[in-house]
């Protein structure tokens, strides 16, 4: 099983990034997908969640209206589109999968830094 994040980097405040999470080794189309983040010295927090069909999403209040989670079951990939980025969005972003057998998987994380 693998979850491989990409798309992180350094961006100025107000900028945008799109994170990708490429999945393999499990039935992606039956899995709920999430993005978490962890800033230095802080606990890991849930950012966004999407169900297996992509029809239902949920967001942390801190990112609502700025971030969009989506998925392409044909490409076995989940995405996190981040807009209007703020310095407080700086964190390592992790992809998480919860499959139809209640097994869970984590990616290795990708760094997002928002700074001028």
LONUKE-753130 format. One line per field, with one value per atom (N, C-alpha, C, O): residue number from 1; x, y, z. Coordinates in Angstrom, 1 decimal. Layout:
N
k NUM:...
X X:...
Y Y:...
Z Z:...
This chain:
116
k 1:1:1:1:2:2:2:2:3:3:3:3:4:4:4:4:5:5:5:5:6:6:6:6:7:7:7:7:8:8:8:8:9:9:9:9:10:10:10:10:11:11:11:11:12:12:12:12:13:13:13:13:14:14:14:14:15:15:15:15:16:16:16:16:17:17:17:17:18:18:18:18:19:19:19:19:20:20:20:20:21:21:21:21:22:22:22:22:23:23:23:23:24:24:24:24:25:25:25:25:26:26:26:26:27:27:27:27:28:28:28:28:29:29:29:29:30:30:30:30:31:31:31:31:32:32:32:32:33:33:33:33:34:34:34:34:35:35:35:35:36:36:36:36:37:37:37:37:38:38:38:38:39:39:39:39:40:40:40:40:41:41:41:41:42:42:42:42:43:43:43:43:44:44:44:44:45:45:45:45:46:46:46:46:47:47:47:47:48:48:48:48:49:49:49:49:50:50:50:50:51:51:51:51:52:52:52:52:53:53:53:53:54:54:54:54:55:55:55:55:56:56:56:56:57:57:57:57:58:58:58:58:59:59:59:59:60:60:60:60:61:61:61:61:62:62:62:62:63:63:63:63:64:64:64:64:65:65:65:65:66:66:66:66:67:67:67:67:68:68:68:68:69:69:69:69:70:70:70:70:71:71:71:71:72:72:72:72:73:73:73:73:74:74:74:74:75:75:75:75:76:76:76:76:77:77:77:77:78:78:78:78:79:79:79:79:80:80:80:80:81:81:81:81:82:82:82:82:83:83:83:83:84:84:84:84:85:85:85:85:86:86:86:86:87:87:87:87:88:88:88:88:89:89:89:89:90:90:90:90:91:91:91:91:92:92:92:92:93:93:93:93:94:94:94:94:95:95:95:95:96:96:96:96:97:97:97:97:98:98:98:98:99:99:99:99:100:100:100:100:101:101:101:101:102:102:102:102:103:103:103:103:104:104:104:104:105:105:105:105:106:106:106:106:107:107:107:107:108:108:108:108:109:109:109:109:110:110:110:110:111:111:111:111:112:112:112:112:113:113:113:113:114:114:114:114:115:115:115:115:116:116:116:116
X 0.9:0.0:0.9:1.9:0.5:1.3:0.3:-0.6:0.6:0.0:1.2:2.0:1.2:2.4:1.9:1.2:2.2:1.8:2.8:4.0:2.3:3.2:2.5:1.3:3.2:2.7:2.9:2.6:3.6:3.9:5.0:5.6:5.3:6.4:6.2:5.5:7.0:6.9:6.0:6.2:5.1:4.2:4.0:4.1:3.8:3.5:2.1:1.2:1.9:0.6:-0.4:0.0:-1.6:-2.5:-2.4:-3.3:-1.4:-1.1:-1.9:-2.7:-1.7:-2.4:-1.4:-0.3:-1.8:-1.1:-2.2:-3.3:-1.8:-2.7:-1.8:-0.8:-2.3:-1.6:-2.3:-3.5:-1.5:-2.0:-1.6:-0.5:-2.4:-2.1:-2.4:-3.6:-1.4:-1.5:-1.5:-0.6:-2.6:-2.8:-2.5:-2.7:-2.1:-1.9:-2.0:-1.7:-2.4:-2.3:-3.6:-3.7:-4.6:-5.9:-7.0:-6.7:-8.3:-9.4:-9.7:-10.5:-9.1:-9.2:-10.6:-11.1:-11.4:-12.7:-13.7:-14.8:-13.3:-14.1:-13.6:-14.1:-12.6:-12.0:-12.4:-12.5:-12.6:-12.7:-11.3:-10.4:-11.2:-9.9:-9.9:-10.9:-8.8:-8.7:-7.3:-6.3:-7.3:-6.0:-5.9:-6.9:-4.8:-4.4:-3.2:-2.6:-3.0:-1.8:-1.2:-2.0:0.1:0.7:1.8:2.7:1.5:2.5:3.5:3.2:4.7:5.7:5.1:4.5:5.3:4.8:3.3:2.8:2.6:1.2:0.7:1.5:-0.5:-1.0:-1.5:-1.8:-1.5:-2.0:-3.5:-4.2:-4.0:-5.4:-6.0:-5.3:-7.2:-8.0:-8.3:-8.9:-8.0:-8.2:-9.5:-10.4:-9.6:-10.7:-10.9:-10.0:-12.2:-12.6:-13.5:-14.2:-13.3:-14.2:-14.6:-13.8:-15.9:-16.3:-15.9:-15.2:-16.3:-15.8:-16.2:-15.5:-17.4:-18.0:-17.5:-17.6:-17.1:-16.7:-17.9:-17.8:-19.1:-20.3:-20.4:-21.1:-19.6:-19.7:-18.4:-17.4:-18.2:-17.0:-17.2:-18.3:-16.2:-16.2:-14.9:-13.8:-14.9:-13.7:-13.6:-14.6:-12.3:-12.1:-12.5:-12.4:-13.0:-13.5:-12.4:-12.6:-11.1:-10.0:-9.7:-9.1:-10.2:-9.9:-11.2:-11.1:-12.3:-13.6:-13.7:-13.4:-14.0:-14.1:-12.8:-12.8:-11.7:-10.4:-9.8:-9.1:-10.1:-9.6:-10.7:-11.8:-10.3:-11.3:-10.6:-9.6:-11.3:-10.8:-11.6:-12.8:-10.9:-11.6:-10.8:-9.8:-11.4:-10.8:-11.1:-12.1:-10.2:-10.4:-10.2:-9.1:-11.3:-11.2:-10.6:-10.0:-10.7:-10.0:-8.5:-7.8:-8.0:-6.6:-6.1:-4.9:-6.9:-6.5:-5.8:-4.8:-6.3:-5.7:-6.7:-7.8:-6.3:-7.0:-6.3:-5.0:-7.0:-6.4:-6.8:-7.9:-6.0:-6.4:-6.0:-4.8:-7.0:-6.7:-6.8:-7.8:-5.7:-5.6:-5.4:-4.5:-6.3:-6.3:-6.2:-6.5:-5.9:-5.8:-5.0:-5.4:-3.8:-3.0:-2.5:-2.2:-2.5:-2.0:-0.8:-0.6:0.0:1.2:0.8:1.5:-0.4:-0.8:-1.2:-1.5:-1.2:-1.4:-0.1:-0.1:1.0:2.3:2.3:2.0:2.6:2.5:3.0:3.2:3.2:3.3:1.9:1.2:1.6:0.3:0.4:1.2:-0.6:-0.6:-1.9:-3.0:-1.7:-2.9:-3.2:-2.3:-4.5:-4.9:-6.1:-6.9:-6.0:-7.1:-7.7:-7.0:-9.0:-9.8:-10.6:-11.6:-10.1:-10.7:-12.0:-12.4:-12.6:-13.9:-13.7:-14.7:-12.5:-12.3:-11.8:-11.3:-12.0:-11.6:-10.1:-9.7:-9.3:-7.9:-7.5:-8.2:-6.5:-6.1:-4.7:-3.8:-4.4:-3.1:-2.7:-3.6:-1.4:-0.9:0.1:0.9:0.2:1.3:2.5:2.4:3.5:4.7:4.7:5.6:3.8:3.7:4.4:5.4:3.9:4.5:4.5:3.5:5.6:5.7:5.1:5.3:4.3:3.7:4.2:3.9:4.8:5.3:4.7:4.9:4.1:3.5:4.2:4.1:5.0:5.8:6.2:6.3:6.4:6.8:8.3:8.9
Y -1.2:0.0:1.2:1.3:2.2:3.5:4.6:4.6:5.7:7.0:8.0:8.2:8.6:9.4:10.9:11.1:11.8:13.2:13.9:13.6:14.9:15.8:17.1:17.3:18.1:19.5:20.5:21.7:20.1:21.1:22.0:21.8:23.0:24.0:25.3:25.4:26.3:27.6:28.5:28.6:29.2:30.1:31.4:31.3:32.5:33.7:33.8:33.1:34.5:34.7:35.2:36.0:34.6:34.9:34.0:34.0:33.2:32.3:31.0:30.8:30.1:28.8:27.7:27.9:26.5:25.3:24.2:24.2:23.1:22.0:20.7:20.4:20.1:18.9:17.7:17.7:16.7:15.4:14.3:14.3:13.2:12.0:10.8:10.5:10.2:9.0:7.8:7.5:7.0:5.8:4.5:4.4:3.5:2.1:1.1:1.4:-0.1:-1.2:-1.5:-2.4:-0.7:-0.9:-0.4:0.2:-0.7:-0.3:1.2:1.5:2.0:3.4:3.9:4.8:3.4:3.8:3.5:4.0:2.7:2.3:3.0:2.8:3.8:4.4:5.9:6.6:6.2:7.7:8.2:7.6:9.4:10.1:11.4:12.1:11.6:12.8:13.5:12.8:14.8:15.5:16.0:16.6:15.8:16.3:17.2:17.2:18.0:18.8:18.9:18.8:19.1:19.3:20.4:20.3:21.4:22.6:22.3:21.5:22.9:22.7:23.0:24.1:22.1:22.3:22.1:22.3:21.7:21.6:20.1:19.4:19.8:18.5:18.4:19.4:17.2:16.9:17.2:16.8:18.0:18.3:17.9:17.9:17.5:17.2:18.4:19.4:18.4:19.6:19.4:20.3:18.2:18.0:16.5:15.7:16.1:14.7:14.6:15.5:13.5:13.2:11.8:10.9:11.5:10.1:9.4:10.0:8.1:7.3:7.7:7.5:8.3:8.7:10.1:10.5:10.9:12.3:13.2:14.4:12.7:13.5:14.3:15.3:13.9:14.5:14.9:14.1:16.1:16.7:17.4:17.8:17.6:18.3:19.0:18.5:20.2:20.9:21.5:21.7:21.7:22.4:23.8:24.4:24.4:25.8:26.8:27.7:26.4:27.3:27.4:28.3:26.4:26.3:26.4:26.5:26.4:26.4:27.7:28.8:27.4:28.5:28.8:29.5:28.2:28.4:27.2:27.2:26.0:24.7:23.9:24.0:23.1:22.1:20.8:20.6:19.8:18.4:17.7:18.0:16.9:16.2:14.9:14.7:14.1:12.9:12.4:12.9:11.6:11.1:9.6:9.1:8.8:7.4:6.6:5.6:7.2:6.6:6.7:5.8:7.8:8.0:7.6:7.8:7.1:6.7:7.8:7.6:9.0:10.2:11.1:11.3:11.6:12.6:13.9:13.9:15.0:16.3:17.3:17.1:18.3:19.3:20.6:21.0:21.4:22.7:23.7:23.8:24.4:25.4:26.8:27.0:27.7:29.1:30.1:29.7:31.3:32.4:31.9:32.1:31.3:30.8:31.8:32.9:31.4:32.3:31.7:30.5:32.5:31.9:30.8:29.9:30.9:29.9:28.6:27.6:28.5:27.3:26.5:25.3:27.1:26.4:25.2:25.2:24.0:22.7:21.6:21.9:20.5:19.3:18.7:18.5:18.5:18.0:16.5:16.0:15.8:14.3:13.8:14.3:12.9:12.2:11.0:10.3:10.7:9.6:8.8:9.5:7.5:6.7:5.7:5.2:5.6:4.7:3.8:4.2:2.5:1.7:1.0:1.2:0.2:-0.4:-1.6:-2.2:-1.9:-2.9:-2.3:-2.9:-1.0:-0.2:-0.1:0.2:-0.4:-0.3:1.1:1.8:1.7:3.0:3.1:2.3:4.1:4.3:5.8:6.7:6.1:7.4:7.6:6.7:8.8:9.2:9.7:9.8:10.0:10.5:11.9:12.4:12.7:14.1:14.9:14.5:16.1:17.1:18.5:18.9:19.2:20.5:21.6:21.7:22.4:23.6:24.8:24.8:25.7:26.9:28.1:28.4:28.9:30.2:31.3:31.6:32.0:33.1:34.1:33.7:35.3:36.3:36.4:37.2
Z 0.0:0.0:0.0:0.7:-0.8:-0.9:-1.1:-1.8:-0.3:-0.6:-0.8:0.2:-1.9:-2.2:-2.5:-3.5:-1.6:-1.8:-2.6:-2.6:-3.3:-4.1:-4.2:-3.9:-4.6:-4.9:-3.8:-4.0:-2.8:-1.7:-2.2:-3.2:-1.4:-1.7:-1.0:0.0:-1.5:-0.9:-1.7:-2.9:-1.1:-1.8:-1.0:0.3:-1.6:-0.9:-0.4:-0.9:0.7:1.2:0.1:-0.7:0.1:-1.0:-2.2:-3.1:-2.2:-3.4:-3.3:-2.4:-4.2:-4.3:-4.6:-5.1:-4.1:-4.4:-4.5:-4.0:-5.3:-5.4:-5.0:-5.6:-3.9:-3.5:-4.2:-4.4:-4.4:-5.0:-4.1:-3.4:-4.1:-3.3:-4.2:-4.5:-4.7:-5.6:-4.7:-3.9:-4.9:-4.1:-4.9:-6.1:-4.2:-4.8:-3.7:-2.5:-4.1:-3.1:-2.4:-1.6:-2.6:-2.0:-2.9:-3.9:-2.6:-3.4:-3.2:-2.4:-4.0:-3.8:-3.9:-3.1:-4.8:-5.1:-4.0:-3.9:-3.0:-1.9:-0.6:0.5:-0.7:0.5:0.7:-0.3:1.9:2.3:2.3:2.8:1.8:1.8:2.7:2.7:3.3:4.1:3.9:3.5:4.2:4.3:5.7:6.3:6.3:7.6:7.5:6.4:8.5:8.5:9.9:10.9:10.0:11.3:11.2:10.5:12.0:12.1:13.2:14.1:13.1:14.2:15.6:15.8:16.5:17.8:18.1:19.2:17.0:17.2:16.8:16.2:17.3:17.0:15.5:14.9:15.0:13.7:13.7:14.6:12.7:12.6:11.3:10.2:11.3:10.1:9.3:9.9:8.0:7.2:6.3:6.3:5.7:4.8:4.6:4.8:4.3:4.2:2.9:2.6:2.2:1.1:1.1:1.4:0.8:0.8:-0.5:-1.3:-0.6:-1.6:-3.0:-4.0:-3.1:-4.4:-4.8:-5.9:-3.8:-4.0:-3.9:-4.1:-3.5:-3.4:-2.1:-2.1:-1.1:0.2:0.7:0.7:1.1:1.6:2.9:3.2:3.7:4.9:5.1:4.7:5.8:6.0:7.4:8.1:7.8:9.1:8.9:7.8:9.9:9.8:9.3:8.6:9.7:9.4:7.9:7.4:7.1:5.7:4.8:3.6:5.4:4.7:3.8:4.2:2.5:1.6:0.8:-0.1:1.3:0.7:0.1:-0.9:0.7:0.3:-0.3:0.1:-1.3:-1.9:-2.0:-2.6:-1.5:-1.6:-2.8:-2.9:-3.5:-4.6:-4.9:-4.3:-5.8:-6.1:-7.5:-8.1:-8.1:-9.4:-9.2:-9.1:-9.1:-8.9:-10.0:-9.8:-11.2:-12.4:-12.3:-12.8:-11.7:-11.6:-10.2:-10.0:-9.4:-8.0:-7.3:-6.6:-7.4:-6.8:-6.1:-6.6:-5.0:-4.3:-4.4:-4.5:-4.3:-4.4:-3.3:-2.7:-3.0:-2.1:-2.8:-2.9:-3.3:-3.9:-2.8:-2.1:-2.7:-1.6:-2.2:-3.0:-1.8:-2.3:-1.2:0.0:-1.5:-0.5:0.7:1.9:0.4:1.5:2.5:2.1:3.8:4.8:5.5:5.4:6.2:6.9:7.9:8.1:8.5:9.4:8.7:9.4:7.4:6.7:6.6:6.1:7.0:6.9:7.8:9.0:7.2:7.9:6.9:5.7:7.5:6.7:6.4:7.4:5.2:4.8:4.5:3.8:5.2:5.0:4.4:4.7:3.5:2.9:3.8:4.3:3.9:4.8:4.1:3.4:4.1:3.5:4.5:5.4:4.4:5.3:4.4:3.8:4.2:3.2:3.7:4.8:2.8:3.1:4.1:4.5:4.5:5.5:6.8:7.7:6.9:8.1:8.3:9.4:7.3:7.4:7.1:6.2:7.7:7.5:7.0:7.4:6.2:5.6:5.6:5.5:5.8:5.8:4.7:4.4:4.1:3.2:4.1:5.3:3.4:4.1:4.4:5.2:3.7:4.0:3.0:2.4:2.8:1.9:2.6:3.1:2.5:3.2:2.4:1.2:3.1:2.5:3.4:4.6:2.8:3.5:2.9:1.7:3.7:3.2:3.8:5.0:3.0:3.5:2.4:1.2:2.8:1.8:1.9:1.1
